[in-house]
């Protein structure tokens, strides 16, 4: 798969993203960029509005990359464009442009 293949997910009503081995966003769809209030591509979680939660988010990413198994969890972001948000998240490992990376898809659980 190549990064251009992800454009089909640009307008889905879920947050979709891909992170590299250094936990930098290589791709993010409109929904995750709206939640962040900015384009996430080229940034790490500790550079975004939810930086207070970055350590936990990256810990979960590392576990998925190390195990190679999908993870179905809830993650919390204390700050977003919509305030505090709880996310239902699926993370998994796949290949993109010849690299083994962490993919994610999630949605905000309504309050």
N, C-alpha and C positions, 0 to 999 in steps of 0.2 A: 504494500500500500504506500501511496505517496501523500504528502500533505495536501495536495490539490484535491484528493479524493474526499477529504473531510468537509469540503464546502457544502455537500448535501445536507450537513447537520447545522448549517449556519442559522436557520430559522426555526428549528424545533423548539418547543416550549420547555426544554430541559437545559441545564447547564452542562456543557460538554467541553472537555479540555484534554490536552496532552502535555505531559511534563517530561523533561529530559533527566539524565542521571544526576544532574546538579540541581534538580527541582525547580528549574526555570520553565515557564510556560512557553511551549513551542507553538501552540495553537489554542485558541479559545473561541467559542461561538458567541453570538450576540448576547445570549442570556447571561453568561458568566461575566462578560464585559459590563453589562448593565448592572449586575449585582455589585461589581467592583467600582462602578462609576468611572471606569477608564478601560482602555485596551490592556489586557493582561499579558499579551505576547511580549516576550523578552524580559519579563519580570518574575520575581520569586514572591512567594506568599508574604515574606517579611517586608516587602516593598509595597504591598497593597493595603487597602483600608482595613483588612482583617489581620494585620501583622501581629496582633496580640495572640492569635490562634495559630500562627505559623509553625511553631514547634510541634504541635500535635498533628497538624495536617501533614507535615513532612515525615513525621514518625510513621504515620499510616501509609504514606507513599513508599517509604523504605521497606516496610514489612511486606507489601504487595510485590515490590520488585524482587526482594530476596526470596520469597516463597514461590513466586510465579503463579500463585493461585488467586482467583478473584476474591474480592473482599466486599461484603455488604454491610455497611455500617451507617451510623448517624454521626455527623460532624456538626460542630457549632462554630458559627462565626459571630463574634460579639459586635462587630461593626460591618455594615454593608450599606448600600444605598437605601435599603429598606429597614435599617436598624438591625437588631439582633435576629439571627436566623438559624434555624435548625435544618440541616440538609439530610435527606436520605440519599446515600451515596453508594455507587458501585464503582470499584476501581479494579483494573486488570492490567496485565502486561500483554503487549502486542508489538509487532514490528512496524516501523514507519521509516521509510527512506533507508532501510537496511539497519536500523538501530532498534534495540530492545528498550521500549519506553513504557511509562505508566499512563494509561488512559483513564478517564473518568467521565461519568455521567451522573447527574443528580437532579433533584428538585427540592425546592423549599417546602418544608412541611408547614401548612397553614397553622396559624395560632388558634 
